[in-house]
């Protein structure tokens, strides 16, 4: 199971929190095809029990393949609508799948009128494992250990061969950078579905092996903590033989620690990039503010100079007027509304004797500044100026 989850999480980088569901499906495949659960049938295919025994009895080695393909089918059905999700969202969907499937088997004694799991009582007594010289019963632990080690070696071999092939390199590319992988021509959905199907196949093998080991299938054994335990042991791993051995032993490899350190560095790098982006925005806004203030100061000087020229050319015309009246006169003279508003404010201030200090202060400007052209030939109050 850990090797199968290593394909999904370690190779393809898909966070799966519901992997225990495939273990459960594989276990119930063993219960359905290697026991007397369907007592109303009598199907035997190279089984290890007498021909007169009721139920479905298929050879253990064939049930391994059947359980793997059934889990792979369920992996494709579940993954097709959900693998477009990423990160935490994919984890939540797989978590729901991992919770729903065991509950279906837990309450499967009446599933739309059919008994598919025998509920909490489970399916007891599966067929022994035929190995030629003898049939391995529930207490032949030594021989069973050899069988399980053989299955583990086969999965390690398959895992390494897949990793070195084209499909495995596509998984690793998606794990490192999904966008870059898609730009290089990697079909994302098809590749992700392949990883999910292969991982589910391995989970089905583990479920069948576990059912024969405990000589039965019980719904309460397939709980969420199994997925977390497996995920804790593998993490985001690479794909060397050294790592696969560590997965089998339930330990953490040096490459896993290296990947964890790399993830932390990438996280800190992301924080630094966000801070740099924020500083860039602050710098850009401050420059815009300074530019606006400079333009405003320059405009104030120009308007104050033109107001001074207007008052000299039109002595007594603006005295006693309100600011609104001044703006109205400037509009009649041909100024645009925005210019008339700004210029009218300065004309009003200069025409008011209480603002003499303001006019004096505004006259103190550099002689090198750009001169503003004052229009003198216009009508003010009906008189030609």
C-alpha positions as CSV (number, residue, x, y, z in Angstrom):
1,X,0.0,0.0,0.0
2,X,2.8,2.4,0.9
3,X,4.4,1.8,-2.5
4,X,1.2,2.5,-4.3
5,X,0.6,5.7,-2.3
6,X,4.2,6.7,-3.1
7,X,3.3,6.6,-6.8
8,X,0.4,9.0,-6.2
9,X,2.0,11.3,-3.7
10,X,5.7,10.8,-4.2
11,X,5.9,10.6,-8.0
12,X,2.9,12.7,-9.2
13,X,2.7,15.0,-6.2
14,X,-1.1,14.4,-5.7
15,X,-2.1,14.7,-2.1
16,X,-4.4,11.7,-1.4
17,X,-6.0,11.5,2.1
18,X,-8.4,8.7,1.2
19,X,-6.1,5.9,0.0
20,X,-7.5,3.6,2.6
21,X,-10.6,3.3,0.4
22,X,-8.7,1.2,-2.2
23,X,-7.4,-1.0,0.6
24,X,-11.0,-1.6,1.6
25,X,-12.2,-2.3,-1.9
26,X,-9.3,-4.8,-2.4
27,X,-10.1,-6.5,0.9
28,X,-13.8,-6.9,0.0
29,X,-12.8,-8.3,-3.5
30,X,-11.1,-11.1,-1.6
31,X,-14.1,-11.5,0.6
32,X,-16.5,-11.7,-2.4
33,X,-14.4,-14.0,-4.7
34,X,-12.7,-16.2,-2.1
35,X,-15.3,-17.2,0.5
36,X,-18.9,-18.5,0.9
37,X,-20.3,-15.0,1.2
38,X,-22.5,-15.5,-1.9
39,X,-23.7,-18.8,-0.7
40,X,-26.5,-19.0,-3.3
41,X,-23.8,-19.3,-6.0
42,X,-21.4,-22.2,-6.7
43,X,-18.6,-20.9,-8.8
44,X,-15.1,-22.4,-8.7
45,X,-12.1,-21.4,-10.7
46,X,-8.9,-23.1,-9.7
47,X,-9.9,-22.5,-6.1
48,X,-8.4,-24.1,-3.0
49,X,-11.6,-25.5,-1.5
50,X,-13.7,-28.6,-2.4
51,X,-15.9,-28.2,-5.4
52,X,-19.1,-28.7,-3.4
53,X,-18.5,-25.7,-1.2
54,X,-21.0,-22.9,-1.9
55,X,-20.0,-19.4,-2.9
56,X,-17.4,-18.0,-5.3
57,X,-14.0,-19.5,-5.0
58,X,-11.4,-18.1,-7.4
59,X,-7.6,-18.7,-7.1
60,X,-5.8,-16.3,-4.8
61,X,-3.4,-15.2,-7.5
62,X,-6.2,-14.4,-9.9
63,X,-8.1,-12.5,-7.1
64,X,-5.0,-10.4,-6.7
65,X,-5.3,-9.2,-10.3
66,X,-9.0,-8.8,-10.1
67,X,-8.8,-6.7,-6.9
68,X,-6.1,-4.6,-8.4
69,X,-8.1,-3.9,-11.6
70,X,-11.3,-3.2,-9.7
71,X,-9.5,-0.6,-7.5
72,X,-7.9,0.9,-10.6
73,X,-11.3,1.2,-12.2
74,X,-12.6,3.0,-9.0
75,X,-9.5,5.2,-9.0
76,X,-10.3,6.3,-12.6
77,X,-14.0,6.9,-11.8
78,X,-13.1,8.9,-8.7
79,X,-10.2,10.7,-10.2
80,X,-11.7,11.8,-13.6
81,X,-14.0,14.5,-12.1
82,X,-11.7,15.5,-9.2
83,X,-8.1,15.5,-10.4
84,X,-8.5,18.9,-12.0
85,X,-8.4,20.2,-8.4
86,X,-5.1,21.0,-6.8
87,X,-3.4,21.0,-3.4
88,X,-5.8,21.3,-0.4
89,X,-8.9,21.0,-2.6
90,X,-7.9,17.7,-4.0
91,X,-7.0,16.5,-0.5
92,X,-10.5,17.4,0.8
93,X,-12.1,15.5,-2.1
94,X,-10.0,12.4,-1.6
95,X,-10.6,12.6,2.2
96,X,-14.3,12.5,1.5
97,X,-13.9,9.5,-0.8
98,X,-11.8,7.8,1.9
99,X,-14.6,8.3,4.5
100,X,-17.5,7.4,2.3
101,X,-16.3,4.0,1.0
102,X,-15.6,2.4,4.4
103,X,-19.0,3.7,5.6
104,X,-20.7,2.1,2.6
105,X,-19.2,-1.2,3.6
106,X,-19.9,-0.6,7.3
107,X,-23.6,-0.1,6.5
108,X,-23.6,-2.5,3.5
109,X,-25.8,-5.2,5.0
110,X,-28.7,-3.5,3.3
111,X,-27.4,-1.6,0.3
112,X,-30.5,-0.9,-1.8
113,X,-31.8,-4.2,-0.7
114,X,-28.6,-6.1,-1.3
115,X,-26.0,-7.4,1.3
116,X,-22.6,-6.4,-0.1
117,X,-20.5,-6.5,3.1
118,X,-22.4,-8.3,5.9
119,X,-22.2,-5.0,7.8
120,X,-20.4,-4.9,11.1
121,X,-20.2,-8.7,11.2
122,X,-17.8,-8.7,8.3
123,X,-16.9,-11.6,6.0
124,X,-15.1,-14.4,7.8
125,X,-13.0,-17.2,6.6
126,X,-11.5,-16.6,3.1
127,X,-10.0,-19.3,1.1
128,X,-6.4,-20.4,1.8
129,X,-3.5,-19.4,-0.5
130,X,-2.5,-22.2,-2.9
131,X,1.3,-22.4,-3.4
132,X,1.5,-25.8,-5.1
133,X,2.9,-28.0,-2.4
134,X,0.3,-26.9,0.2
135,X,-2.5,-24.4,0.9
136,X,-1.6,-21.7,3.3
137,X,-4.1,-21.4,6.1
138,X,-4.6,-18.5,8.6
139,X,-1.7,-19.7,10.9
140,X,1.0,-20.3,8.3
141,X,2.6,-17.0,9.0
142,X,6.1,-17.9,7.9
143,X,5.0,-18.9,4.4
144,X,2.6,-15.9,4.2
145,X,5.5,-13.6,5.0
146,X,7.4,-15.0,2.0
147,X,4.4,-14.4,-0.2
148,X,4.0,-10.8,1.0
149,X,7.7,-10.2,0.5
150,X,7.4,-11.5,-3.0
151,X,4.5,-9.1,-3.7
152,X,6.5,-6.3,-2.2
153,X,9.5,-7.0,-4.4
154,X,7.2,-7.1,-7.5
155,X,5.7,-3.7,-6.6
156,X,9.2,-2.3,-6.0
157,X,10.3,-3.5,-9.4
158,X,7.1,-2.1,-11.1
159,X,7.6,1.2,-9.3
160,X,11.2,1.6,-10.4
161,X,10.5,0.6,-14.0
162,X,7.6,3.0,-14.2
163,X,9.7,5.8,-12.7
164,X,12.5,5.3,-15.2
165,X,10.1,5.2,-18.1
166,X,8.3,8.0,-20.0
167,X,5.3,7.9,-17.7
168,X,7.4,8.2,-14.6
169,X,9.3,11.1,-15.9
170,X,5.9,12.8,-16.7
171,X,4.8,12.2,-13.1
172,X,8.0,13.8,-11.8
173,X,7.6,16.7,-14.1
174,X,4.0,17.4,-12.9
175,X,5.2,17.1,-9.3
176,X,8.0,19.7,-9.8
177,X,6.0,22.2,-11.9
178,X,2.6,21.4,-13.4
179,X,2.4,24.5,-15.6
180,X,5.9,23.9,-17.0
181,X,5.0,20.2,-17.6
182,X,1.9,21.1,-19.5
183,X,3.8,23.7,-21.6
184,X,6.3,20.9,-22.5
185,X,3.4,18.7,-23.9
186,X,2.7,16.5,-20.9
187,X,-1.1,15.6,-20.9
188,X,-2.0,16.5,-17.3
189,X,-5.3,14.7,-16.9
190,X,-4.2,11.5,-18.6
191,X,-1.0,11.4,-16.6
192,X,-2.6,12.1,-13.3
193,X,-5.3,9.4,-13.9
194,X,-2.5,6.9,-14.7
195,X,-0.8,7.6,-11.4
196,X,-4.1,7.3,-9.6
197,X,-5.0,4.1,-11.3
198,X,-1.5,2.5,-10.7
199,X,-1.6,3.6,-7.1
200,X,-5.1,2.2,-6.7
201,X,-4.0,-1.1,-8.3
202,X,-1.3,-1.4,-5.6
203,X,-3.8,-0.6,-2.9
204,X,-6.1,-3.4,-4.2
205,X,-3.2,-5.9,-4.0
206,X,-2.6,-4.8,-0.4
207,X,-6.2,-5.2,0.4
208,X,-6.4,-8.7,-0.9
209,X,-3.2,-9.7,0.8
210,X,-4.4,-8.2,4.1
211,X,-7.7,-10.1,3.9
212,X,-5.9,-13.4,3.5
213,X,-3.6,-12.5,6.3
214,X,-6.4,-11.9,8.9
215,X,-8.6,-14.5,7.3
216,X,-11.5,-12.2,6.9
217,X,-12.7,-8.7,6.0
218,X,-14.0,-6.3,8.7
219,X,-15.2,-2.8,7.9
220,X,-13.9,-1.2,11.1
221,X,-10.3,-1.9,10.1
222,X,-10.5,0.5,7.2
223,X,-10.4,3.8,8.9
224,X,-8.9,7.2,8.2
225,X,-5.9,6.8,10.4
226,X,-4.5,4.2,8.0
227,X,-4.2,6.8,5.2
228,X,-2.5,9.3,7.6
229,X,-0.1,6.6,8.8
230,X,0.9,5.7,5.3
231,X,1.2,9.4,4.3
232,X,3.4,10.1,7.3
233,X,5.8,7.4,6.3
234,X,6.3,8.4,2.7
235,X,5.9,12.2,2.4
236,X,6.9,13.8,-0.9
237,X,9.6,11.4,-1.9
238,X,11.7,10.7,-4.9
239,X,11.9,7.3,-6.6
240,X,15.2,5.5,-5.9
241,X,15.4,2.0,-4.6
242,X,16.8,3.4,-1.3
243,X,13.6,5.4,-0.9
244,X,11.3,2.5,-1.7
245,X,13.1,0.4,0.9
246,X,12.5,3.1,3.5
247,X,8.8,3.2,2.5
248,X,8.6,-0.5,3.1
249,X,10.3,-0.1,6.5
250,X,8.0,2.8,7.4
251,X,10.9,5.2,7.8
252,X,11.9,8.5,6.4
253,X,14.7,8.8,3.8
254,X,17.4,11.4,3.4
255,X,15.7,12.4,0.1
256,X,12.5,13.0,2.0
257,X,14.3,15.3,4.4
258,X,16.0,17.0,1.5
259,X,12.6,17.6,-0.1
260,X,11.1,18.9,3.1
261,X,14.0,21.3,3.5
262,X,13.5,22.4,-0.2
263,X,9.8,23.0,0.5
264,X,10.7,25.2,3.5
265,X,13.2,27.1,1.4
266,X,10.6,27.6,-1.4
267,X,8.1,28.8,1.2
268,X,10.5,31.3,2.6
269,X,11.4,32.3,-1.0
270,X,7.7,32.9,-1.7
271,X,7.5,35.1,1.4
272,X,10.5,37.1,0.3
273,X,9.0,37.5,-3.2
274,X,5.7,38.7,-1.7
275,X,7.6,41.3,0.5
276,X,9.6,42.4,-2.5
277,X,6.4,42.8,-4.5
278,X,4.8,44.9,-1.7
279,X,7.9,47.1,-1.5
280,X,7.7,47.6,-5.2
281,X,4.1,48.7,-5.0
282,X,4.9,51.1,-2.2
283,X,7.8,52.5,-4.1
284,X,5.6,52.9,-7.2
285,X,2.8,54.6,-5.3
286,X,5.2,56.9,-3.5
287,X,6.7,58.0,-6.8
288,X,3.3,58.6,-8.2
289,X,2.4,60.7,-5.2
290,X,5.7,62.7,-5.5
291,X,5.0,63.3,-9.2
292,X,1.5,64.5,-8.5
293,X,2.8,66.9,-5.7
294,X,5.5,68.2,-8.1
295,X,2.9,68.8,-10.8
296,X,0.6,70.4,-8.3
297,X,3.3,72.7,-7.0
298,X,4.3,73.7,-10.6
299,X,0.7,74.4,-11.5
300,X,0.2,76.5,-8.4
301,X,3.2,78.7,-9.4
302,X,2.0,79.0,-13.0
303,X,-1.6,79.9,-11.9
304,X,-0.3,82.3,-9.3
305,X,1.8,84.1,-11.9
306,X,-1.0,84.3,-14.4
307,X,-3.3,85.6,-11.7
308,X,-0.8,88.3,-10.8
309,X,-0.6,89.3,-14.5
310,X,-4.4,89.3,-14.8
311,X,-4.7,91.6,-11.8
312,X,-2.1,94.0,-13.3
313,X,-3.8,94.1,-16.6
314,X,-7.3,94.4,-15.2
315,X,-7.0,96.7,-12.2
316,X,-10.1,97.0,-10.1
317,X,-12.2,94.5,-12.2
318,X,-12.0,91.7,-9.8
319,X,-12.2,93.7,-6.5
320,X,-15.3,93.0,-4.5
321,X,-16.2,89.8,-6.4
322,X,-16.7,86.4,-4.8
323,X,-14.7,83.5,-6.0
324,X,-17.6,82.1,-7.9
325,X,-18.1,85.4,-9.7
326,X,-14.4,85.5,-10.6
327,X,-14.7,82.0,-12.1
328,X,-17.7,83.0,-14.1
329,X,-15.8,86.0,-15.6
330,X,-12.9,83.7,-16.5
331,X,-15.3,81.3,-18.2
332,X,-16.8,84.2,-20.2
333,X,-13.2,85.1,-21.2
334,X,-12.7,81.6,-22.8
335,X,-11.0,79.6,-20.1
336,X,-12.0,76.0,-19.6
337,X,-13.9,75.1,-16.5
338,X,-11.0,73.3,-14.8
339,X,-8.6,76.1,-15.6
340,X,-11.1,78.8,-14.6
341,X,-11.6,77.1,-11.2
342,X,-7.9,76.9,-10.4
343,X,-7.0,80.3,-11.7
344,X,-10.1,81.9,-10.2
345,X,-9.0,80.8,-6.7
346,X,-5.7,82.6,-7.1
347,X,-7.3,85.7,-8.6
348,X,-9.7,85.9,-5.7
349,X,-7.0,85.5,-3.2
350,X,-4.8,88.2,-4.8
351,X,-7.7,90.6,-5.2
352,X,-8.5,90.3,-1.5
353,X,-6.3,92.6,0.6
354,X,-6.3,90.1,3.4
355,X,-4.2,87.7,1.2
356,X,-1.3,90.1,0.3
357,X,1.2,87.9,2.2
358,X,0.1,84.9,0.0
359,X,0.7,86.9,-3.2
360,X,4.1,88.0,-1.9
361,X,5.1,84.5,-1.0
362,X,4.0,83.1,-4.4
363,X,6.2,85.6,-6.2
364,X,9.3,84.1,-4.8
365,X,10.0,81.5,-7.5
366,X,13.1,80.6,-9.5
367,X,13.8,82.8,-12.5
368,X,14.7,79.7,-14.5
369,X,11.1,78.2,-14.4
370,X,9.1,77.9,-17.6
371,X,7.2,81.1,-18.5
372,X,3.5,80.9,-18.8
373,X,1.8,82.7,-21.7
374,X,-0.8,85.1,-20.4
375,X,-3.7,85.9,-22.8
376,X,-4.4,89.7,-22.5
377,X,-6.8,90.3,-25.4
378,X,-10.2,89.2,-24.1
379,X,-13.3,90.8,-22.7
380,X,-13.9,91.3,-19.0
381,X,-17.1,93.0,-17.9
382,X,-18.0,94.0,-21.5
383,X,-14.8,96.0,-21.9
384,X,-12.0,95.4,-24.4
385,X,-8.7,94.8,-22.5
